[in-house]
Amino acid sequence: MEVQAGIERRLTRQVMVGDVPVGGGAPITVQSMTVTRTADHEATLQQIYDLAMAGADIVRCTCNELEAAEGLAHIVPRSPVPIVADIHHQHRMALAALEAGVHCLRLNPGNIRKPEHIRTVAAEARDRGVPIRIGVNGGSLHPDLYAKYGGKVTAEAMVESALDEIRYFEEVDFNLIKISVKASSVPLMVEAYHQLSEVTDYPLHLGVTEAGPPPAGLIKSSAGIGALLAQGIGDTIRYSLTADPVEEARAGRTLLEAMGLRERKNVDLIACPSCGRAEIDVVAVAEEAMAAFADREIPLQVAVMGCVVNGPGEARDADLGIAAGNRRGHLFIKGRNAAVVREDEMVDALVEWAVLIHEEGAEAALARVDTEKARREAEKDRDRLLAEQGDDANDAGTKIELIRRHTS
């Protein structure tokens, strides 16, 4: 086991997908899949670049026809990230994709069923040093396995499917293997990966298949993938959403950053949920800030707080934050008041100061301003709010009295 972010990661073998290591203690990678026709190589390349910018380390493209394989020949040399060819039913498409120079194949055991075809593809991949992901899908198990397990998808059936495929590979001395056992049911998916992790040390690709559109798809994927990552299981992940694939890449990256499994690449925006004391529309300002930081690679934690009474204290650990008070924004750095800006300039100020802190550091940014003056201004607005609203703007005291009456 390797400890990362307080999580003991299960140690697996390592394979190289192009120049990206998967397994063996390497950073967990984010994957997504293009939705363009692979034959349209220019449109597909544009989407691959968009995915890479959003945090994808590896991108998969379908290879379902000759034109798609020919498209891959154009795509692979120009792609900023390694390319995986997604193969269904036709083993000849796997061979064509290898000729196109792809960095990895994904084969579904439920679709390519002739052992001789599987061995042929594995032998060719072996000779080229190209890994293969065994992509077991709960929705496409081999009919014999359905029958064996009572006509339903079970964790045991999915694991057996993966192990059967491994045996075909090992017959031709091929071991550059990744495995996934995806299902649309989160509990089923989690149990399948648990069982698989106990019987093999090949790297595992995590995902909830056909998770659906956001927000439900995001929640299902995060629940399944996050539960396994927290237990040290998983080497690479994909969110399978009914949405723009860029959302998949962003979600995967965000999850890994939130769990401390990848270094933060962009802003981690935190915001209070608003309350009776808030003097701005916190939701609207937070959304505006998210949009402003969307394409900026600034790895800071930024806070948007509804009021100057509690905001700076509650978000004192943020690298940068802003709190509203008396139609002004009180900007603070590491809990220290730094500046006062107009309410309609709050988001612009956050971006400007985030860039400054990222480039020069927090102390250098603080050295540019009169922190004592900023503190006095914030204190003035804080005192005004307290005078107008009292200490209990959310009327919690009244609620507590009612609670005590019912419990006394």
N, C-alpha and C positions, 0 to 999 in steps of 0.2 A: 504493500500500500504506500502511496505517496500522499503526504498531507499538503493540501492547498486550500487557502482561505478557511482553515479550520475543518476542512472536509478530507477524510481519508479516501483518496481515490484508488479504486481497484486498478492494480497494475496489469496492463495488457501488452500484447505484442505491438510492435509499431510497423505501420506500412506508410509508404510515401505516396501521396496523391500529387503527382508533379513534384513541386518543391515544398509541399505542405505536409508535415508529419501528422499522422493520426494514430493515437494510442501511444503506449509506452511512456506515459507521463507528459506528453506534449500538451500544449494549451488546447482546450476543447474548441473545436472549430464549428463555424456556422455555415450551413448550406442552404441553398434555395434552388428553385428550378425555373427556367424560362417558360413563358407561355406563348411565345411567338412560334411560327413555323420555322423549324431549324433550317429548312431550305432557303429561307429569306435571311441570309447570313448577316446582312447589314443591320436589319431590325433586331436580330438576335444578339449581335454584338453590342448594340446600344443598350439593350436590356441587361446584358452581362455587366457592362460598365456601371449602370445604375445600381445593380445589386452589389457590386464590389464597393461602391461609394457608401452604400448603406450598411456595410459590415459583413457581407458574405465572403468567406474564405475560399469556398468551393462552389461551383455552379453546375447543375445538371441540365442537360438538354436531351430532348427525346430524339431517338434515332429509329424511326418507324418506316422509313422508305429510303430508296436509293438517293433521292434528292436531298434527304436529311443528312445522309452520310457524306455526300458531296459538300453540303453546307458546312459540316464540321471541319472539313479540310481547309476551308477558308477561315473558320472561327478560331480553331485551336492556336494557330501561330500568333493571332492578334489579341487573344484574350488576356486580361490582366490577372486572372485567377485560373487554377486548374479546372478542366472540364471533364465531367462524368457523362457518359452516354447511357441513356435509359433505354433498355432493350425489352421488348415484349414479343413473345411467340416466335419470332424469326431469328434463329441463331446466326444466319448469314449477315444480319444487320450488326451483330456484335463483331463479327470478323471485319465487316466494312468499317465500322467505327474504329477498330484498332488500326486499320490501314490509314484512317484519317488522322491518327496521332493522338487520340484522346488519352487522358491521364488515368482514367478509371472506367470500369463498366459497372452497371447495376443490372443484375439478372433476377427475375422473379421465378422461384422454383415452381410456382403453380402454373407458369405459362410455357416455359421451355421444359418439356417433360421427357424427351428422349435422352437417356444417359449418354449415348454416343455423341449427341450434339453438345451436351454440357462439357464432356471431356475434351472435345475438339476445341471449344472456346477457351477452356482453362489452359490447355496446352499452348495455344497461341499466345494467351496473355502471359503465361509463364516465360515463354521465350523472349517476350518484349519487356518483361519486368513491370507489367501493368496490373495493379490490384483489381479485385472484383468485390463488389458488395453483394452479398446474398440478401436480397430484399424480400423477406417473407411478409405477406400481406394477409391479414385475417379474411379479407374478402375474396381471395383467389387461391385458397388452398387446393392441393391436389385432391381429386374426388375420393381417392382411396383413404386419405387421412380424414376427410369428412365422415366417411362411413365408419372408420375405425373408432372414432370418438363420438359416436352417437348422432351423427348428422349435424353437428354444431362446431363452431370454432372454439377451441380451448387453448389455454396457454401451452399445455402439453403437446397439442397437435402442431402449433407453430414452431415450437422448439424442435420437435422431431423433424419437421420439414427442413429446418436449417441444418440439422446434423446430417440428414440424408444428402443434402447438397454438398456439404463439406467432404463427405466420403468420396463423392465423385471427383472432387477437386484433388483430394489427396492421392487418389489412384494414379494421377499423372504428376505427382510431386509438386502440386501448386499449393502454396500456403500464404499468398499475399491477399488475405481475406479480411473483409469487414462484414458485419452482420447486423441486420435490423429485423425485428419481429413486431411490426406495427399493427395496431388495431384502432378502430374508431371508438371503442370503449376504453376509457382511461383505466379502470381497475384491471381489465383484461390485459391491456398493454403493459402495465406495471408488473403484473404477475409473470407475464411471459419473459420480460427482461430479467426479472429476478431469477427465474429458473435457468435461463440461458447463461447468466453470469456465473452460475455455480458449476457449469459443465464445460465451459470453454474459456480460453484466455485471448481469443481474437477480439480486436477492438469492436465496440458496439456503436451503432448509429441510432440515435433516439428520435422518436417522433410519434405523434398521434395521427394516424392517417385519416383523411377526409374529415378534418376537425371542423370545417365549415367556416362561415364568414365571421368577422369580428362583430361584437366582442366575445360571443360564446366560443368561437374557435380559438381565440387567444387564451381564454381562461382554461379550456380543456387542454390545450397544448402545454401551457405553463404548469398546470397541475400535474400532468403525467411526466413531462420532462424534468420539471423542478424536483419532484419527489424522488426520482431516480438519481439525479445529480447530487442531491443532498446526502444520498447514501453511498456516493462514490462510484456510481455506475454510469457509464457513458463517456464516449470519447469525441463524438461529433453529433450535431443536432440539426433538425429541420422542423420549422413550423409549417404544417401543410394547411394553408388557409385558402378559402374561397375569396381571394382578394388580389390586389396588385402584389406580385411577389416581393417587391421592395419592402412591403410591410412584414413579410416573413423574415427577411434579413434583419430588419431593425428590431423586431421582437426577439429574435434569437440573440442578437448582440446585447440587447438590454437585459435579458434574463441572465446571461453570463456575467455581465458587469454587476448586476444587482446582487448576485450570489458571491461576488468576489473571485470568480473563476477566470475572468479576463480583465486586463487593465481597462479603466474607463477610457473610451475613445471620444465621447462627446459629453455635453452637459448633462448632469443628473439634476433635473429640476424637481425641487420639492416645494410644496405649497400648503398653507393651512386650509382646512375645510370651510373656513369662514364661520362667523358667529355674530352675535348681536353687537359686537364692537367694531366690526369691519367697516371701513369707510370707502372701500372700493369693491367692484365686482371681481372678486378674487379669481373666479373661474375664467372670466374673459381675459384678465391680465395674464394669467398663467398660460392660457392657450396662445395668446399673442407672443409671449416669451418663447414658448416651445417652437412656434413658427419661425421666430427670429433666429433661434439657435440651430434650426434644423440641419443646415448644411455646413455648420461650422464645427470643426474638430477641436473643441476646447474642453479638455477633461477636468472640469470643475463642478463642484456642487453649488447650485444657485437656488436661492430661496425667494419665493414671492409670498409675503405675509400681509394679512388684511389690516393690521393696525400696529401702531407704534408702541402700544402699551406692552404687549407680550411678544411681538414678533422678533425683535432682535435677540431677546433672551432665549426664546424657544429654538431659534435657528442659529445659535451662536457657533455651532460647529461647521456651518456652511462656509465655503470659501468666500461667498459673496451673497448678499441678499438685499432686499428692499422692502420697506414697510410703509404703509400709508398713514397719513395723519394730517388733518386740516388742509386737504387738497394739495398735499405735497408728498413726495416720496423721500423717505429717509434711508439712504443707502449705507450699508454696513459691511465691513470686511472682517471675517473671523470674529464676529460679535462686537467689533468696534465701529462706532459711528464714523463715517467718512465724508458724506456729502448730503446735500439737500437739493432735490430737483423738482421741477414741476410735475404734477400728477400725469399729464399727458406725455411726459418725456421719460417715464419710469423704465419702459422696456428698452428704449434707445440707450439710456444710461447703463442699464445692466449689461448690454452687449459691449458698450465702449469699455466699461471697467473690467469685464471678463477678459477681453482681449489684452488689456493692460496687465492684469494679474498673471495671465497665462504667459505673457512675453517677459515680464520683469519681476514677477513675484509679489506676494501680498505686502511685504514690508516696504518694498520700493513704491508700491502704489499708495500706501498709507503716508509715506514720507512726503508725498506731493500735496497733502491737504492739511487743513487745520482741524484735527480730530476733536479738539476741545470745543471749538465753535459748533461743529456738527453735533456733538453730544448735547450742548446747551439747547440747540434748536429742537432736537428730538425730545429732550426733557420738557421743553415748553409745550409741545404738542401733546405729549403724554399727560401732563398735568391738566391740560384743557379737557381732554377726553375723560379723565377720571372725575373732574369737577362736574362735567355735564351728565355722565352716565353712572357715576359711582363705581364702587369696586366690583359690583356684581351685575354687569351689563346683560348677562344671560339668565338672570333671575334664578340662579341655582339655589340660593338660600331658601326661596319660597318652596321650591321642589323638595328640598331636604326636609323642611318642616312637615310637608305632607307625607313624606316617606316615614318620618318618625311617628306621626299620628297613627299610621296603619300598622306599625310594627311594635308600638309600645303596649 
